[in-house]
Amino acid sequence: AGSQANANAEIEEFIRENKIDEVAAKALMDSGPAAQKSVMGRGGLTDCRNPSAVCLARLREAKIMQAMKPNEPKHDPNAVVDNSNIAAEIDKFLERNEVDFRAASALRAETVATQRAVLDRGDLHDCQNPSAALMGRISVAKETTSLAQRQLSAWGMGGVAGAASEEVEAFIRDNGIDGSAALALRQADPLVQRAVVERGGLTDCRDPSAVCLSRIRDAKSLPLAALGAAGLGLGAYMGMGGMANPFAQ
């Protein structure tokens, strides 16, 4: 009981110091200890333009990483973590939200990680078309989980993702990138992140966040060979047959 009280006090202090709004604060308080520790372990949010949005983004990332590790607790210590129980959760979710057969079947056919990511976003009562909203959530969850898996693989193989992480965080901080643009950059593939960062700082831009999002779109539209060059360094790419720099301003 004492350790739980200390943990709650630490969370409340984090919420207060970083001026997190009521929605994000509740989401953090309701999360499991592992997710809470992951969010707070990444440092304060006082330098962020929208601390609440960044807090929610950290929570989503933490829950996705947990869902990919079925042997670790996903919620509070008293919760049953057997993945077979998620079927019952899905049944209750579908009953509450009255989605059509196609959307219900799509959710049941997904991996546990994707199902968990969908359920953790809550009910669909405020959606005009719950079935369409559910299909959208599944699509986003699959994309985000796939990205997390690729990044884990890159870390395990000593790839660029782990090395780029600190550089990306520094880029976000130094250039005053806001919550949504910062999240988009953090969730981008490592090669896309490299392409954005190598185009230089944004301190001279009127709207650094908008320019950052534009760079992300540009990088995603490039062929893989060009993105691969960003990972090698633009000098190496420029030396391949005298090709033009695809990331020039």
C-alpha positions as CSV (number, residue, x, y, z in Angstrom):
1,A,0.0,0.0,0.0
2,G,2.9,2.3,0.9
3,S,4.7,1.8,-2.4
4,Q,1.4,2.4,-4.3
5,A,0.9,5.6,-2.5
6,N,4.4,6.7,-3.3
7,A,3.9,5.8,-6.9
8,N,0.6,7.8,-7.1
9,A,2.3,10.8,-5.5
10,E,5.1,10.7,-8.1
11,I,2.5,10.6,-10.9
12,E,0.5,13.5,-9.4
13,E,3.7,15.5,-9.1
14,F,4.6,14.7,-12.8
15,I,1.1,15.8,-13.9
16,R,1.3,19.0,-11.8
17,E,4.8,20.0,-12.8
18,N,4.2,19.4,-16.5
19,K,0.7,21.1,-16.6
20,I,-1.0,18.0,-18.1
21,D,-4.7,18.5,-18.7
22,E,-7.5,16.4,-17.2
23,V,-7.9,14.0,-20.1
24,A,-4.2,13.1,-20.3
25,A,-3.9,13.0,-16.5
26,K,-6.7,10.5,-16.2
27,A,-5.2,8.4,-19.0
28,L,-1.9,8.3,-17.2
29,M,-3.4,7.6,-13.8
30,D,-5.5,4.7,-15.2
31,S,-2.6,3.1,-17.0
32,G,-0.5,0.2,-15.6
33,P,2.7,0.8,-13.7
34,A,4.9,-0.2,-16.6
35,A,3.3,2.3,-18.9
36,Q,3.5,5.1,-16.3
37,K,7.1,4.4,-15.6
38,S,7.8,4.5,-19.4
39,V,6.1,7.9,-19.8
40,M,7.8,9.5,-16.8
41,G,11.2,7.9,-17.5
42,R,11.4,9.8,-20.8
43,G,11.7,13.0,-18.8
44,G,9.7,16.2,-18.2
45,L,7.4,17.9,-20.7
46,T,7.9,21.5,-19.7
47,D,9.7,22.3,-23.0
48,C,6.8,20.9,-25.1
49,R,4.3,23.2,-26.7
50,N,1.5,20.7,-25.8
51,P,2.6,18.6,-22.9
52,S,-0.8,16.8,-22.7
53,A,-0.6,15.6,-26.3
54,V,3.0,14.4,-25.9
55,C,2.0,12.6,-22.7
56,L,-0.8,10.7,-24.5
57,A,1.6,9.9,-27.4
58,R,4.1,8.4,-24.9
59,L,1.3,6.4,-23.4
60,R,0.2,5.0,-26.7
61,E,3.8,4.0,-27.6
62,A,4.3,2.4,-24.2
63,K,1.1,0.3,-24.5
64,I,2.0,-0.8,-28.0
65,M,5.5,-2.0,-26.8
66,Q,3.8,-3.8,-23.9
67,A,1.3,-5.5,-26.2
68,M,4.3,-6.9,-28.2
69,K,5.6,-8.6,-25.1
70,P,2.9,-11.0,-24.0
71,N,4.9,-12.3,-21.0
72,E,4.9,-8.9,-19.3
73,P,1.9,-7.4,-17.4
74,K,-0.1,-5.0,-19.6
75,H,-2.3,-3.4,-16.9
76,D,-2.4,-3.3,-13.1
77,P,-0.8,-6.1,-11.1
78,N,-4.2,-7.6,-10.2
79,A,-5.3,-7.9,-13.9
80,V,-5.3,-11.3,-15.7
81,V,-2.8,-11.1,-18.5
82,D,-3.5,-14.3,-20.3
83,N,-4.0,-13.3,-23.9
84,S,-6.9,-15.8,-24.3
85,N,-9.0,-13.4,-22.2
86,I,-8.9,-10.7,-24.8
87,A,-11.6,-12.5,-26.7
88,A,-14.1,-11.8,-23.9
89,E,-13.0,-8.2,-23.8
90,I,-13.6,-7.9,-27.6
91,D,-17.1,-9.5,-27.3
92,K,-18.1,-7.0,-24.6
93,F,-16.6,-4.1,-26.7
94,L,-18.6,-5.1,-29.8
95,E,-21.8,-5.5,-27.8
96,R,-21.4,-2.0,-26.3
97,N,-20.6,-0.3,-29.6
98,E,-23.0,-2.0,-32.0
99,V,-20.7,-2.3,-35.0
100,D,-21.5,-4.2,-38.2
101,F,-20.5,-7.8,-39.0
102,R,-17.6,-6.8,-41.3
103,A,-16.0,-4.5,-38.7
104,A,-16.5,-7.0,-35.9
105,S,-14.9,-9.8,-38.0
106,A,-12.0,-7.6,-38.9
107,L,-11.2,-6.9,-35.2
108,R,-11.5,-10.6,-34.2
109,A,-9.1,-11.5,-37.0
110,E,-6.3,-9.2,-35.9
111,T,-3.3,-9.9,-33.8
112,V,-3.5,-9.4,-30.0
113,A,-1.2,-6.4,-30.2
114,T,-3.6,-4.7,-32.7
115,Q,-6.7,-5.7,-30.8
116,R,-5.2,-4.3,-27.5
117,A,-4.3,-1.0,-29.2
118,V,-7.9,-0.7,-30.5
119,L,-9.5,-1.5,-27.2
120,D,-7.3,0.8,-25.2
121,R,-8.7,3.8,-27.2
122,G,-12.1,3.3,-25.5
123,D,-15.6,3.0,-26.8
124,L,-17.1,4.5,-30.0
125,H,-20.2,6.0,-28.6
126,D,-19.3,9.5,-29.8
127,C,-18.7,8.3,-33.4
128,Q,-21.3,9.0,-36.0
129,N,-20.4,5.7,-37.7
130,P,-19.0,3.2,-35.1
131,S,-18.2,0.6,-37.8
132,A,-16.2,3.0,-39.9
133,A,-14.4,4.4,-36.9
134,L,-13.5,0.9,-35.8
135,M,-12.0,0.0,-39.2
136,G,-10.0,3.2,-39.0
137,R,-8.7,2.4,-35.6
138,I,-7.7,-1.1,-36.8
139,S,-5.8,0.4,-39.7
140,V,-4.0,2.9,-37.5
141,A,-3.2,0.3,-34.9
142,K,-1.8,-2.1,-37.5
143,E,0.4,0.6,-39.0
144,T,1.7,1.7,-35.6
145,T,2.3,-1.8,-34.3
146,S,4.2,-2.7,-37.6
147,L,6.4,0.4,-37.1
148,A,7.1,-0.5,-33.5
149,Q,8.1,-4.0,-34.6
150,R,10.4,-2.7,-37.3
151,Q,12.1,-0.3,-34.8
152,L,12.5,-3.2,-32.3
153,S,14.1,-5.2,-35.0
154,A,16.4,-2.4,-35.9
155,W,17.5,-1.9,-32.3
156,G,18.2,-5.6,-32.0
157,M,20.4,-5.6,-35.1
158,G,22.2,-2.5,-34.1
159,G,20.4,-0.5,-36.8
160,V,19.9,3.2,-37.1
161,A,16.7,3.5,-35.0
162,G,18.3,3.4,-31.5
163,A,21.2,5.7,-32.6
164,A,18.8,8.1,-34.3
165,S,16.4,8.4,-31.3
166,E,18.5,10.8,-29.3
167,E,19.2,12.9,-32.4
168,V,15.5,13.0,-33.3
169,E,14.6,14.1,-29.7
170,A,17.3,16.8,-29.9
171,F,16.0,18.0,-33.3
172,I,12.4,18.2,-31.9
173,R,13.6,20.1,-28.8
174,D,16.1,22.5,-30.5
175,N,13.6,23.5,-33.2
176,G,10.5,23.9,-31.1
177,I,8.5,21.2,-32.9
178,D,4.9,20.9,-31.4
179,G,3.2,17.8,-30.2
180,S,1.5,16.5,-33.4
181,A,4.5,17.2,-35.6
182,A,6.9,15.7,-33.0
183,L,4.7,12.6,-32.7
184,A,4.7,12.2,-36.5
185,L,8.5,12.4,-36.6
186,R,8.9,10.0,-33.7
187,Q,6.6,7.5,-35.4
188,A,8.2,7.8,-38.8
189,D,10.6,5.1,-40.1
190,P,14.2,5.6,-39.1
191,L,15.2,6.4,-42.7
192,V,12.5,9.1,-42.9
193,Q,13.7,10.6,-39.6
194,R,17.2,10.7,-41.0
195,A,16.0,12.4,-44.2
196,V,14.1,15.1,-42.2
197,V,17.0,15.8,-39.8
198,E,19.7,15.9,-42.5
199,R,17.9,18.8,-44.2
200,G,19.0,21.0,-41.3
201,G,17.5,23.1,-38.5
202,L,14.1,24.9,-38.6
203,T,14.8,27.8,-36.3
204,D,14.6,30.3,-39.1
205,C,11.2,29.0,-40.2
206,R,8.0,30.9,-39.3
207,D,6.3,27.6,-38.5
208,P,8.9,24.9,-37.8
209,S,6.2,22.3,-37.1
210,A,4.5,22.7,-40.4
211,V,7.8,22.6,-42.2
212,C,8.7,19.4,-40.3
213,L,5.4,17.7,-41.4
214,S,6.1,18.8,-45.0
215,R,9.6,17.2,-44.8
216,I,8.1,14.0,-43.5
217,R,5.6,13.9,-46.4
218,D,8.5,14.6,-48.9
219,A,10.6,11.8,-47.4
220,K,7.8,9.3,-47.5
221,S,7.1,10.0,-51.1
222,L,10.7,9.3,-52.1
223,P,11.8,5.9,-53.5
224,L,13.5,3.5,-51.0
225,A,16.9,4.0,-52.7
226,A,16.8,7.7,-52.0
227,L,15.7,7.1,-48.4
228,G,18.5,4.5,-48.0
229,A,20.9,7.2,-49.1
230,A,19.8,9.3,-46.1
231,G,20.8,6.5,-43.8
232,L,24.2,6.3,-45.5
233,G,24.8,10.0,-45.5
234,L,24.0,12.3,-48.4
235,G,27.6,12.4,-49.5
236,A,27.4,8.7,-50.3
237,Y,24.2,9.1,-52.2
238,M,25.5,12.1,-54.2
239,G,28.5,10.0,-55.3
240,M,26.3,7.3,-56.9
241,G,26.2,8.3,-60.5
242,G,26.1,12.0,-59.8
243,M,22.5,11.9,-58.6
244,A,20.9,15.1,-57.4
245,N,20.4,15.5,-53.7
246,P,16.7,14.6,-53.1
247,F,16.6,16.3,-49.7
248,A,17.9,19.8,-50.8
249,Q,15.9,22.7,-49.5
